[in-house]
């Protein structure tokens, strides 16, 4: 009922001589009460609609945590430099694809056990010390992990180490959110096992020793052409062949004659036959030609 309608009814009632002022006032109270109830229902409906929208929107744009994180792990984790979790969503997918390729080629997910049999987990990217600027760049974007330097006289190296908590809260969720995944068999197996451990909140090494079939997180391409059609493949391969000084994919591009035997171990697993190898070789050469223009 509108305010105008309530006023008309009140005026009509007050115009009747035998109806006293008390009745008119009571009528006003009842009408105001009804209007108040109607207003509350309208506000409740609007609030429910807003909350439903907010819930859906948050679900689509949130970065979830994988598994359960113990409160002590959160205390130990250094969050002074880390971005807000929602800010990580704005990191370009091209950067994450490059990072996945770099991890595929020169990183690993280490799953080991403590002397008491508990599982430990970390992700490590290892490069020659002269390439430390690459790790510094990655660290500046992610605000995760710690860079360690090993000044060995023969082969000085540097490593970016990202702990389990940061993998659970940020890096793995980012890969899943952007539908970016590893392409080499070893890294795929490591990632799937890590996700299995985190999702099932497994603490002891003995609990996974008998696990035979670890579920895949992503569907892996079935043919060489399917790899090249992945939306993130161009950026992945840039990361995969980034460390130029190491024996690896760069041999496909710079050395002649190229032979199938020269294929990097992990890349050879990706290229299951000569046809696959030459298909990806042509792709790499075309990519190099474009980059030189």
N, C-alpha and C positions, 0 to 999 in steps of 0.2 A: 504494500500500500504506500502511495506517495504521501509526502508531507501535505500537499494540497488536499488530497482526499481526506486525510485525518482532520484537517482544519474545517472542511465542509461538514463532516459528520458532527464535530463538536459544536459548530454554530447551529446546526439543525436541532440538536438536543437541547441546547441552552435556550432556544426560541420557544420551546414548549413550556407553558406557564407552570404546570403541576410538577415538573421535574425540577428539583431543587439544585442549588449550587453544588451540594455535596456529590450528587450523582454525576454532575458534569465533570467535577474534579476527578471522580473515580474513573469516569470514562477516559479522561485525558491520561490518567496513569496507566490504564490497560492498553490504550493505543500506543503510548510511548514504550511500554514493555514489549508489545508485539514488534514495534519497529526495531527495538534493541535486539530482540531475538533474531529477526530477519537479517539485521546488519551483521550479527555474529556469525550466522550461517554463511553469509556471503564472504566474509573475511576468512572463515575456515576453509571454504572451497578454494578461494584464491591462493591461500597459503599452501594447501595440499598440491595444487597445480604447480606452484613455484618450486616446492620441495621435490616433486617428481621430476621436474625439468632439471633441477640442480643435481639430483642423483644420477640421472642419465648422462648429463654433460660431464660430471666428475668421473663417472665410470669410463667414458670414452677417452678422456684426456689425462687420466691418472697414471702414475708409474708405480705399480704394485711391488711389494717386497716378496721375494721368492722364499718360501719356507718360514721358519721361525728363527728369530734372532734373540739370543739370550741377552738380558739386560746388562750383564757384565761386558759383553762384547761391544755394546753400544757405548759404554763408558770408556773402554779402551780405544775405540775408534776415534781418530783425529778428525773432527768435523769443522775445525776452525776455517779451513780453506774450501770445504765442499760447498757446492751450490745447493739451493733449495731443490728438493726432488723434482718439483714441477718445472723448474728452470731447465733441467736436463732434456726435457722434451724438445726444446728449441734447438738442440744441437743438430746440425745438418746430417741427413742420412748418408750423404757422400763421405763425410768424415768417418762415420761409423763403418761404412763399407771398406774404406781404406784401412781402418784399424783392424777389421776382421781379416783382411788379406795379409797384413803385417804379422798378426798373431799366427795365422796359418803357416806363414813362411819362417818366422823367427821367434815364435813364442810357444808357450805350452801352458796347460792347466795342470798344476801339480796337485795330486791327491795322495797324501801319505798318512802315516799314523805316528802318534806320539808313543813314548815308551810304555804308557799305560793302555795303549790300544785305541785311543780316540782318533777320529779323522781330522786331519788338517787340510786346508785347501787354499791355494793362491794361484794367481795368474802372473806369469813372468814373460816379459819381452826382452830378449838379449841381443844387443848390437855391438859392433865394434865401437871403441871409445870415440873415434872420429865422427861417428854418427849420433853422438849424444844430443845434438840439437833436435833430432826427430823425437826422441823421448821427452825432451823438455817441452816441445810443442804439444805433444799428446797430453802431458801432465798439465799444461796451462789451460787446455780445453776442458779436460775431465775433472781437474782438481781432485784426483784420486791417486793413491799409491805413493811410492817412495822410490827415488832414483838412487841406485847404488853403483859405485865405481870400483872396478877391480883392475888395478894397474899392474897387470902381468907384463913382464918384459917382452915376451914373445907375442902375445895377443891380448892387449888391454881391452877390456870390455866394459859395458855399462848395462845395467838392467833396471827396468821399471817393474816393480813388484806391487801388485794390487791384492789386498787381503780378502778373505772370505766374506766379511761383512759388506764391503763395498761391491763385491760381485753380486751379492744377494739384493742389495738395496738399489744399485744403480746400473752397473754395466750389463749384466745378463738381462734385466728387465728392458734396458734400452735396445738391445739386439732383438728381443722378442717384439717389442712395441713397433720397431721399424721393419720387422720381417727380414732381418739380415742374419745370415748364418755362415758357419765355416764350411769350406769345400774340400778340405783334405781329410782322408780317412782317420788319421790319428787324432786330429783336432775335433772331428765330429764325435768320435768315441769318447774323448775326454769331456767334451761339453755335455753329451747325453748322460754320462755317468755322474757328472757334477750336478746336473739338474735333478737327476733321480735321487741323489743323496739329499739335496736341499728340500725338494718337494715332499719327501717322505720323512724328513727330520731324523735322518739316520746319524747316529753319533759314533758308533763303534765300527772299526774296520772289519771285524768278524761278521757283521750283519750284511756286508756286501760281497764277501768272499765267495759265496755260493750263488750269487745272482748271475744268471746266464743270459737272459734276454732283457737288456736295458732298452726301454722304449725310446724311439726317436722323437725329438722335439719338433724338428722340421722335416718336411718331405724333400729328399735330396733328388736333384735331376737325374734322369735315367740315361741320357745320351749327351755326347759332347755339344751338340747344337743347343740342347736345353740349358747347358751351363752359360753359353754366350748370350742367351735370351733373358737371363736373370736381370732384373732392373738395376741391381747393384754391381753387376759383374765388372764393368769398366773401372769403377773405383776400387773394387776388390783386387783386381790384377795389378793396379798401380801399387797398392800396399804390399802385395805378394812378391813383387820383383824390386821393391825399393832398395834393399841393401846391395848396391851394385858390386861391391868388392867381394861378395861371397859367391862360391860356385852355385849357380841357380838358374833362374829363368832368363837372366840377361844373356846367357850363352845362346839362347834361342834367337836372339836379335843381332848380336854383335859378331859372332864367330862364324866363319865359313871354312870348310863345309860343315853343316850341322848334321849330327847323327843322333839316332834315337837313343843310343847308349849314354849320351851326355845329359839326358833329362834328369833333373833333380829328383831325388828319391820320392819325396811327397808328391811332386808333380807327375811323376811316372805312374803313381797309383791313380791319380786323377785321369790320366790318359791311359786307358786300359788297352789300347791297341794303336797301331801306327796311324790309322785313319784319324783317330781322336787327336793324336799328337800333331799331325800336320794341319788339322783343322784349327787347333788353338795356336799353332805356330803362325799361320797366316793371319790370324786375328791380332796377335802380338805385333807382327811386322806392320800391319796396317795402322795399329795404334801408335807405334813409334813414328811412322811417316806423318801422321796427323800432328803429333806433338812437336815435330821439328819445324813445322810450317810457322 
